[in-house]
Amino acid sequence: MTKVNLPLVNPVAQDTGQVSPDWVRISMASAMALRFRSGRFSREFDFGGINLLLNYEDGCRSDCSYCGLARTRPGSYEDKSFIRVEWPLVSTDELVDRMARNEDKLTRLCISMVTNPFAFRDTCDITKRIRAKVKAPLSILVAPPTLNRARIERFHELGVDMIGIGLDAVSEELFEELRTNVPAGGAGLRWSKYWQVIDDARDVFGPWKVNCHTLVGIGETDWDLVDTFIRLRNREIFSYLFAFNAEPDSRLGEHPKATISRWRRIQLAKHLVESEGFDWDHFDFDSNGSLVHMRGPEELVVTAVESGMPFMTNGCPGENGEPGCTRPYGSYRPTEQFRDFPFQPTQEDLVDIRAELALEGIFEKER
């Protein structure tokens, strides 16, 4: 296994600007929910998933080709978007106080780390502040280059209940192309390191308490995606789907999105693997790795589609298993068609989804 040197636990003091742990960025949806910003969603729904992002003057040390926070993306770090939306900067203590005052509305909290020498220390600090006042379930989207098993265990001790890993690229070749062999250097981003953190987190946190983010549309094949879904399901690890949506001025800024038909079919395939036990014998691929046939009990597939569940936002659950982190607009702009739904799709939505799936061209009844 590739050896990765961890950053210093207590590096030299940084500038006294508005940086973590005393300041964090929060998603625009979170800012609206907690009244840091005004605004409303294009369709009303209950929102209680608050997302935090660590903030540093020198930003994230990684340089992923598709990421809005990439080190070599033009512009100052504080002006960079993340998943194409604004992340306002707020005081951590004020944020925690507002979460405590609105606890009855909260379903899930998540701290997103970045690749930075201060990230582990500051994530622990922020976690303590939250756990001292807020009881809502807490996840961490970790930065694997900053971690080892002992640090993962420390998160568990502090009251974190789920760990997320932003794998994003679902093949080793693509991971290295987009995340490791990049202009500013990989900053410790290695395929083997990510899978070591995935395995360690699964051992520490247990079944269905770990998730991997997977991106659709950055150059992977359908075979790569299904392979990842099955591999994770067999380890009782969730795979959370994101539709690639190019960040302007990033190195993949002109890269096209996956077609809506492909996206819907991948959503359905993941659901069938994760929730209905589908395996390799339920899928056929062509020589390019594209999914050409799915097969299985017709009633099961129809029921899954009609439930709308495969097409809802993947995110960590709330305290009682209900959708917790619904991250609206994580895969599309507010003015664009819903790629995933932060609420139960309506019958009108399902009419569109069925047309987008075009299952008659890919689904075969069980033989």
C-alpha positions in Angstrom: 0.0 0.0 0.0 1.2 3.5 -0.8 2.6 5.3 2.2 1.0 8.7 2.8 2.5 11.1 5.3 -0.1 12.7 7.5 0.0 16.4 8.1 1.3 17.7 11.4 -1.3 17.6 14.2 -0.3 21.1 15.5 1.2 23.1 12.6 2.3 26.6 13.0 -0.5 29.1 13.7 -2.3 30.5 10.7 -3.5 34.0 10.0 -6.2 35.4 12.2 -8.7 35.8 9.4 -12.2 34.3 9.2 -11.0 30.7 9.1 -12.0 27.4 10.7 -12.6 26.4 13.4 -14.2 29.7 14.3 -15.7 30.3 10.9 -17.2 27.9 8.4 -19.0 28.1 5.1 -22.5 26.6 4.8 -24.6 25.7 1.8 -27.0 28.3 0.5 -29.9 26.0 1.4 -28.6 25.8 5.0 -28.2 29.5 5.1 -31.8 30.0 4.0 -33.1 27.4 6.5 -31.3 29.1 9.4 -32.1 32.6 8.2 -28.6 33.7 7.5 -29.9 34.4 4.0 -33.3 35.1 2.5 -34.8 33.1 -0.3 -37.0 30.2 -1.0 -36.8 26.9 -2.9 -38.4 26.5 -6.3 -40.8 23.9 -4.8 -41.6 23.9 -1.1 -40.5 21.0 1.1 -39.3 20.4 4.6 -35.5 21.0 4.8 -33.4 20.1 7.8 -30.1 18.9 6.5 -27.4 21.5 7.4 -24.1 21.3 5.5 -20.9 22.9 6.8 -17.6 23.3 4.9 -14.2 24.1 6.4 -12.7 27.4 5.4 -9.1 28.4 5.1 -7.2 31.3 3.5 -5.3 28.9 1.3 -8.3 26.7 0.7 -8.2 23.1 -0.2 -4.7 21.7 -1.1 -6.2 19.3 -3.6 -6.7 20.1 -7.3 -9.4 17.8 -8.6 -10.2 18.5 -12.2 -13.9 18.8 -11.8 -14.2 20.6 -8.4 -15.1 24.2 -7.9 -12.6 24.4 -5.0 -9.7 23.1 -7.1 -6.4 24.8 -6.2 -5.7 25.9 -9.8 -9.2 27.0 -10.6 -9.0 30.8 -11.3 -10.2 33.2 -8.6 -9.7 33.6 -4.9 -10.8 30.8 -2.6 -13.5 32.7 -0.8 -15.2 33.5 -4.2 -15.1 29.9 -5.4 -18.4 27.9 -5.6 -18.7 24.3 -4.5 -21.1 22.0 -6.4 -22.1 25.2 -8.3 -23.7 27.0 -5.5 -22.6 29.8 -3.1 -21.4 28.8 0.4 -21.8 31.8 2.7 -19.2 32.3 5.5 -20.6 32.4 9.0 -19.4 32.3 12.6 -19.3 28.7 13.9 -20.6 29.7 17.3 -23.5 31.6 15.8 -24.3 28.7 13.5 -24.3 26.3 16.4 -26.6 28.6 18.4 -29.0 28.8 15.5 -29.0 25.1 15.0 -29.7 24.6 18.7 -32.7 27.1 18.6 -34.1 25.2 15.5 -33.3 21.7 16.6 -36.9 20.5 16.1 -36.5 21.2 12.4 -33.1 19.5 12.0 -32.7 16.1 10.4 -29.0 15.7 9.7 -25.8 17.8 10.1 -22.7 17.3 8.0 -19.2 18.7 8.2 -17.2 18.6 4.9 -13.5 18.6 5.4 -11.0 19.8 2.8 -7.4 18.7 2.2 -5.6 21.0 4.6 -3.1 20.5 7.5 -5.6 22.0 10.0 -8.6 20.0 8.8 -8.6 17.1 11.3 -7.9 19.3 14.3 -10.6 21.8 13.3 -13.2 19.2 12.5 -12.7 17.8 16.0 -13.1 21.3 17.5 -16.3 22.0 15.5 -17.7 18.6 16.3 -17.3 19.2 20.0 -19.1 22.6 19.7 -22.0 21.0 17.9 -22.3 18.0 20.2 -22.3 20.3 23.3 -25.5 21.9 22.1 -27.2 20.0 19.3 -28.4 16.4 19.3 -29.2 15.9 15.6 -27.3 13.1 13.9 -23.9 14.3 12.7 -21.9 13.1 9.6 -18.4 14.0 8.4 -17.5 14.0 4.8 -13.8 13.3 5.3 -10.6 14.2 3.5 -8.8 10.8 3.4 -5.2 12.3 3.0 -5.5 13.8 6.5 -6.7 10.6 8.2 -5.5 7.3 9.7 -7.5 4.7 11.7 -6.9 6.4 15.0 -8.3 9.7 13.7 -11.4 7.9 12.4 -11.8 6.3 15.8 -11.5 9.8 17.4 -14.5 11.0 15.2 -16.5 8.1 16.5 -15.6 8.9 20.1 -16.7 12.5 19.6 -20.3 11.5 18.7 -20.1 11.4 14.9 -22.5 8.7 13.6 -21.7 8.4 9.9 -18.7 8.9 7.7 -18.8 9.9 4.0 -15.9 9.5 1.6 -15.9 11.6 -1.7 -14.6 8.8 -4.0 -16.2 10.6 -7.0 -14.2 8.8 -9.7 -15.2 5.1 -9.6 -12.2 3.6 -11.4 -8.5 3.7 -10.4 -7.5 5.0 -13.8 -10.0 7.8 -13.8 -9.2 8.7 -10.2 -5.5 9.1 -11.0 -6.3 11.1 -14.1 -8.6 13.6 -12.5 -7.4 13.7 -8.9 -3.8 12.4 -8.5 -1.9 13.4 -11.7 -3.0 17.1 -11.8 -1.2 20.4 -12.2 -0.9 21.3 -8.5 -0.1 17.7 -7.5 -2.4 15.2 -5.9 -2.0 16.4 -2.2 -1.9 12.8 -1.1 -5.0 11.8 -3.0 -4.4 8.1 -3.8 -6.9 5.4 -4.8 -5.4 2.9 -2.3 -5.6 5.5 0.5 -9.2 6.2 -0.2 -10.1 2.6 -0.1 -8.1 2.1 3.1 -10.1 4.9 4.8 -13.4 3.3 3.4 -12.4 0.0 5.0 -11.2 1.5 8.3 -14.4 3.6 8.6 -16.6 0.5 7.9 -14.7 -1.4 10.6 -15.1 1.5 13.2 -18.6 2.7 12.4 -20.3 -0.5 11.4 -22.8 -1.6 8.7 -24.6 1.1 6.7 -22.8 3.9 8.7 -20.4 4.7 5.9 -21.1 6.1 2.4 -19.1 6.9 -0.7 -20.0 9.7 -3.1 -19.9 8.6 -6.7 -20.1 11.0 -9.7 -21.9 10.2 -12.9 -20.6 11.8 -16.1 -16.9 12.5 -15.6 -15.7 9.7 -17.9 -16.6 6.5 -16.1 -18.5 3.6 -17.7 -21.8 2.1 -16.6 -19.8 -1.1 -15.8 -17.5 0.9 -13.4 -20.5 2.3 -11.6 -22.3 -1.0 -11.2 -19.1 -2.6 -10.1 -18.7 0.1 -7.3 -22.4 -0.3 -6.3 -22.0 -4.0 -5.9 -18.7 -3.8 -4.1 -20.0 -1.3 -1.6 -23.3 -3.1 -1.1 -21.4 -6.3 -0.3 -19.6 -4.4 2.5 -22.9 -2.8 3.7 -21.7 0.7 2.6 -24.0 3.2 0.9 -23.2 4.7 -2.5 -24.5 8.2 -2.9 -25.0 9.4 -6.4 -24.2 12.9 -7.7 -24.8 14.0 -11.3 -21.7 15.8 -12.6 -22.5 19.5 -13.3 -19.5 21.3 -14.7 -18.1 24.2 -12.6 -17.3 27.1 -14.9 -13.5 27.7 -15.4 -12.6 24.3 -13.9 -10.6 22.0 -16.1 -13.7 20.0 -16.8 -15.7 23.2 -17.2 -16.8 22.3 -20.8 -17.3 18.6 -20.2 -20.9 17.6 -21.0 -23.3 16.2 -18.4 -24.6 12.6 -18.6 -27.8 12.4 -20.6 -30.9 12.4 -18.5 -31.8 8.9 -19.8 -28.4 7.5 -18.7 -28.6 9.2 -15.3 -32.1 7.8 -14.6 -31.1 4.3 -15.5 -28.0 4.5 -13.3 -30.2 5.8 -10.4 -32.5 2.8 -10.9 -29.6 0.3 -11.2 -28.1 1.6 -8.0 -31.4 1.3 -6.1 -32.0 -2.3 -7.4 -28.4 -3.3 -6.4 -28.6 -1.6 -2.9 -32.2 -2.3 -2.0 -33.4 -5.3 -4.0 -30.3 -7.5 -4.2 -29.6 -7.2 -7.9 -26.2 -8.5 -8.9 -24.1 -9.0 -12.0 -26.5 -11.5 -13.6 -29.1 -8.8 -13.7 -27.1 -6.5 -16.0 -25.6 -6.8 -19.5 -23.0 -4.3 -20.9 -21.6 -3.7 -24.4 -18.0 -3.6 -25.4 -17.8 0.0 -24.2 -19.0 -0.8 -20.7 -22.5 0.8 -21.4 -25.5 -0.8 -19.7 -27.6 -2.3 -22.5 -30.0 -4.6 -20.6 -31.4 -5.0 -17.1 -33.5 -8.0 -16.1 -35.5 -9.1 -13.1 -39.0 -9.5 -11.7 -41.1 -7.0 -13.6 -43.4 -6.2 -10.7 -40.4 -5.4 -8.5 -38.9 -3.0 -11.0 -42.3 -1.3 -11.6 -42.9 -1.0 -7.9 -39.4 0.6 -7.4 -40.1 3.1 -10.2 -43.5 4.0 -9.0 -42.3 4.6 -5.5 -40.0 7.3 -6.7 -37.3 6.3 -4.2 -34.6 5.6 -6.8 -34.8 9.1 -8.0 -34.7 10.9 -4.7 -31.5 12.6 -3.3 -29.1 10.1 -1.7 -28.1 11.4 1.7 -27.5 10.3 5.2 -30.7 9.5 7.0 -32.4 11.2 9.9 -32.6 9.8 13.4 -35.5 7.4 12.5 -34.3 6.4 9.1 -36.2 9.1 7.2 -34.3 11.2 4.6 -32.0 13.5 6.5 -29.5 15.2 4.2 -31.4 16.2 1.1 -28.8 18.6 -0.3 -31.1 20.4 -2.8 -29.3 21.5 -6.0 -26.3 19.3 -5.4 -26.7 17.9 -9.0 -28.4 20.7 -10.9 -29.1 24.4 -10.8 -32.3 25.8 -9.3 -33.4 26.8 -12.8 -32.7 23.3 -14.3 -34.7 20.1 -14.3 -34.5 18.0 -11.1 -31.8 15.4 -11.5 -32.6 14.1 -8.0 -35.6 15.0 -5.8 -35.1 16.3 -2.2 -38.8 15.2 -1.7 -41.0 12.4 -2.9 -41.6 12.8 -6.6 -45.2 13.6 -7.5 -47.3 11.6 -10.0 -46.5 14.4 -12.5 -42.8 14.0 -11.8 -43.1 10.2 -12.3 -44.6 10.7 -15.8 -41.5 12.6 -16.8 -39.2 10.0 -15.1 -40.8 7.1 -16.9 -40.3 8.9 -20.2 -36.7 9.7 -19.3 -36.0 6.1 -18.3 -37.3 4.6 -21.6 -37.2 1.2 -19.9 -38.7 -0.6 -22.8 -35.4 -0.2 -24.6 -33.3 -1.7 -21.8 -35.4 -3.8 -19.4 -36.0 -7.5 -20.0 -38.4 -9.6 -18.0 -36.8 -12.3 -15.8 -36.1 -15.4 -17.9 
